[in-house]
Amino acid sequence: MALEYPYFLLNFKTASSTVGDDGLAFARTIERVRDETGCRFAVAPHQPDVRLVADRTALPIVAQSATRREDAAMGETTLEAVAAAGADAACINHPENEDAFADVPPLIDRCADLDLETIVCVDGLELGRAALTFDPDCLLFERPGDIASEDGMVRSHPERIESFVDMVAAENSRTSVFVGGGIRTAEDVERAFDCGVDATGAASAALAADDRAAWLRSIAAAVPDELE
């Protein structure tokens, strides 16, 4: 797998400032900071830009979403397409683009066939426990209300993250834990890893930074070299 833990994911989402050449420029900034600091970064570019970023950087790439070819309507992005374009992983059931939960197992199975790592999004212990039965590579624990907020769980309820990490370790230790939602500063990153997660990331905070390279360097200093 190209996603080596611990890592920090930069999600471009649908921001106009990260489309095409602008997105490639941001990815190259991330790659430069990675080379300077040794921090593991991954990126989730716009879907049409997966091949562009894959061809012109050496960053691990996460597809923001995708579906199986046989389930796709015209214009939808397939798992087969993102794998062929150079993606290393795919996000499944993100709160901003949810999948029906019954669709999660076949999505995980198809990703396995295509050598795509799976990042399955859940919003709590109950859904996380159910998702673990499908043996995902990673669970992304994120509450919808925390997205782009000033008060994510790492600040307001770190004990919930710790409980989630403990649950995953007890029920499927092969699965890694990613926490998202409201990660804005290096201090937030430190709090996340102190809770025992394997990865974290951000979107809005990175995109809004006046000096993205300086912001990335601060984040790099907060990501541990190895997991405890």
C-alpha positions as CSV (number, residue, x, y, z in Angstrom):
1,M,0.0,0.0,0.0
2,A,1.2,3.5,-0.8
3,L,-0.4,5.0,2.3
4,E,2.2,4.6,5.0
5,Y,1.2,5.5,8.6
6,P,1.3,8.0,10.2
7,Y,0.2,10.4,7.5
8,F,-1.6,13.7,7.0
9,L,-4.2,14.0,4.2
10,L,-4.9,17.2,2.3
11,N,-8.3,17.1,0.7
12,F,-8.9,19.5,-2.2
13,K,-12.7,18.8,-2.1
14,T,-14.4,21.1,-4.7
15,A,-12.4,24.3,-4.0
16,S,-11.9,26.4,-7.1
17,S,-8.4,27.3,-6.0
18,T,-7.2,23.6,-6.4
19,V,-8.5,22.8,-9.9
20,G,-6.2,21.7,-12.7
21,D,-2.9,23.6,-12.8
22,D,-3.7,25.3,-9.5
23,G,-4.2,22.0,-7.9
24,L,-1.0,20.6,-9.3
25,A,0.9,23.6,-8.0
26,F,-0.6,23.0,-4.5
27,A,0.3,19.3,-4.7
28,R,3.9,20.3,-5.7
29,T,4.1,22.6,-2.6
30,I,2.9,19.7,-0.5
31,E,5.5,17.4,-2.1
32,R,8.3,20.0,-1.5
33,V,7.4,20.3,2.2
34,R,7.3,16.5,2.4
35,D,10.8,16.4,1.0
36,E,12.0,19.1,3.3
37,T,10.5,17.7,6.5
38,G,10.2,13.9,5.9
39,C,6.5,14.1,6.9
40,R,4.1,11.7,5.2
41,F,1.5,13.6,3.2
42,A,-1.2,12.3,1.0
43,V,-3.6,14.2,-1.2
44,A,-7.2,13.9,-2.4
45,P,-7.4,16.0,-5.6
46,H,-10.4,16.8,-7.7
47,Q,-11.5,13.6,-9.5
48,P,-10.6,14.8,-13.0
49,D,-7.1,15.7,-11.7
50,V,-6.2,12.3,-10.2
51,R,-4.1,11.3,-13.2
52,L,-2.5,14.8,-13.5
53,V,-1.3,14.7,-9.8
54,A,-0.3,11.0,-10.0
55,D,1.8,11.6,-13.1
56,R,3.6,14.7,-11.9
57,T,4.1,14.1,-8.2
58,A,5.1,11.1,-6.1
59,L,2.4,11.8,-3.5
60,P,0.0,9.0,-2.4
61,I,-3.5,9.8,-3.8
62,V,-6.9,9.2,-2.3
63,A,-9.9,9.3,-4.6
64,Q,-12.6,11.5,-2.9
65,S,-15.3,9.1,-3.9
66,A,-16.1,6.5,-6.6
67,T,-18.4,3.7,-7.4
68,R,-18.3,0.3,-9.0
69,R,-18.5,0.3,-12.8
70,E,-21.7,-1.7,-12.9
71,D,-23.4,0.6,-10.5
72,A,-22.3,3.9,-12.1
73,A,-24.6,6.2,-14.0
74,M,-23.3,8.2,-16.9
75,G,-20.8,10.9,-15.6
76,E,-20.1,9.2,-12.3
77,T,-16.5,8.3,-11.4
78,T,-15.8,4.6,-11.2
79,L,-13.3,2.8,-8.9
80,E,-11.8,1.3,-12.1
81,A,-11.2,4.7,-13.5
82,V,-9.5,6.2,-10.4
83,A,-7.3,3.1,-10.0
84,A,-6.2,3.3,-13.7
85,A,-5.5,7.0,-13.2
86,G,-3.1,6.3,-10.4
87,A,-5.1,6.5,-7.1
88,D,-3.8,4.5,-4.2
89,A,-6.9,4.6,-2.0
90,A,-10.6,5.5,-2.1
91,C,-12.8,7.3,0.4
92,I,-16.1,5.5,1.0
93,N,-19.3,6.9,2.6
94,H,-17.9,10.4,3.3
95,P,-20.5,12.5,5.1
96,E,-20.5,15.0,2.2
97,N,-21.1,12.2,-0.3
98,E,-22.6,9.3,1.5
99,D,-23.0,5.8,0.2
100,A,-25.9,3.5,1.2
101,F,-24.4,1.4,4.0
102,A,-25.5,-1.8,2.1
103,D,-23.2,-0.6,-0.7
104,V,-20.1,-0.4,1.5
105,P,-19.1,-4.2,1.4
106,P,-19.1,-4.5,-2.4
107,L,-17.2,-1.2,-2.6
108,I,-14.6,-2.6,-0.2
109,D,-14.4,-5.8,-2.2
110,R,-13.9,-4.0,-5.5
111,C,-11.2,-1.8,-4.0
112,A,-9.4,-4.9,-2.9
113,D,-9.6,-6.3,-6.4
114,L,-8.1,-3.1,-7.7
115,D,-5.4,-2.7,-5.0
116,L,-7.0,0.4,-3.7
117,E,-6.8,1.0,0.0
118,T,-10.2,1.6,1.6
119,I,-11.0,4.6,3.9
120,V,-14.6,4.1,5.2
121,C,-16.2,7.1,6.9
122,V,-18.3,6.6,10.1
123,D,-19.7,9.1,12.6
124,G,-19.7,7.1,15.8
125,L,-19.0,3.8,17.7
126,E,-22.1,2.0,16.5
127,L,-21.6,2.6,12.8
128,G,-17.8,2.0,13.2
129,R,-18.4,-1.4,14.8
130,A,-20.7,-2.4,12.0
131,A,-18.2,-1.2,9.3
132,L,-15.4,-3.2,10.9
133,T,-17.2,-6.4,10.0
134,F,-16.4,-5.6,6.4
135,D,-12.7,-5.5,7.2
136,P,-11.8,-2.0,5.8
137,D,-8.2,-0.9,5.7
138,C,-9.1,2.3,7.6
139,L,-12.0,3.9,9.4
140,L,-12.3,7.7,9.2
141,F,-14.1,8.9,12.3
142,E,-15.8,12.2,11.6
143,R,-18.9,13.9,12.7
144,P,-20.6,15.9,9.9
145,G,-21.0,18.9,12.1
146,D,-17.3,19.1,12.7
147,I,-16.4,19.6,9.1
148,A,-14.8,23.0,8.5
149,S,-15.7,23.9,12.2
150,E,-13.7,25.6,14.8
151,D,-14.5,23.0,17.4
152,G,-13.8,19.5,16.3
153,M,-13.7,16.4,18.5
154,V,-10.0,16.8,19.0
155,R,-10.8,19.9,21.0
156,S,-14.3,19.3,22.4
157,H,-14.4,15.5,23.0
158,P,-11.0,13.8,22.7
159,E,-12.3,11.0,25.0
160,R,-14.6,10.0,22.2
161,I,-11.7,9.5,19.8
162,E,-9.8,7.5,22.4
163,S,-12.9,5.3,22.9
164,F,-13.2,4.8,19.2
165,V,-9.5,3.9,18.9
166,D,-9.9,1.4,21.7
167,M,-13.0,-0.2,20.1
168,V,-11.2,-0.7,16.7
169,A,-8.1,-2.2,18.4
170,A,-10.3,-4.6,20.3
171,E,-12.6,-5.7,17.4
172,N,-10.3,-5.5,14.3
173,S,-6.7,-4.5,15.0
174,R,-5.8,-4.7,11.3
175,T,-7.9,-1.6,10.6
176,S,-6.3,1.8,11.1
177,V,-8.0,4.9,12.5
178,F,-8.2,8.3,10.8
179,V,-9.9,11.2,12.6
180,G,-11.1,14.2,10.7
181,G,-13.4,17.2,11.1
182,G,-12.1,20.5,12.6
183,I,-8.4,19.9,12.2
184,R,-7.0,23.4,11.8
185,T,-3.7,23.7,13.6
186,A,-0.5,21.9,14.6
187,E,-1.9,21.6,18.1
188,D,-5.0,19.9,16.7
189,V,-2.8,17.4,15.0
190,E,-0.8,16.7,18.2
191,R,-4.1,16.2,20.0
192,A,-5.3,13.7,17.4
193,F,-2.2,11.6,17.5
194,D,-2.2,11.8,21.3
195,C,-5.6,10.1,21.2
196,G,-4.0,7.1,19.4
197,V,-5.1,7.7,15.8
198,D,-3.0,6.5,12.9
199,A,-3.7,9.4,10.5
200,T,-5.5,12.8,10.3
201,G,-6.0,15.5,7.8
202,A,-7.7,18.7,6.8
203,A,-9.3,20.6,3.9
204,S,-10.6,24.1,4.7
205,A,-7.8,25.1,7.0
206,A,-5.1,24.2,4.4
207,L,-6.9,25.9,1.6
208,A,-7.6,29.1,3.6
209,A,-4.0,29.5,4.8
210,D,-2.3,32.7,3.7
211,D,1.0,30.9,3.4
212,R,0.2,27.3,2.6
213,A,3.8,26.1,2.7
214,A,4.3,27.7,6.2
215,W,1.1,26.1,7.4
216,L,2.2,22.7,6.0
217,R,5.6,23.0,7.8
218,S,3.8,23.6,11.1
219,I,1.6,20.5,10.5
220,A,4.7,18.4,9.5
221,A,6.3,19.2,12.8
222,A,3.2,17.9,14.6
223,V,3.0,14.5,12.8
224,P,5.0,11.8,14.5
225,D,7.7,10.0,12.6
226,E,6.3,6.6,13.9
227,L,3.2,5.4,15.6
228,E,3.6,4.3,19.3
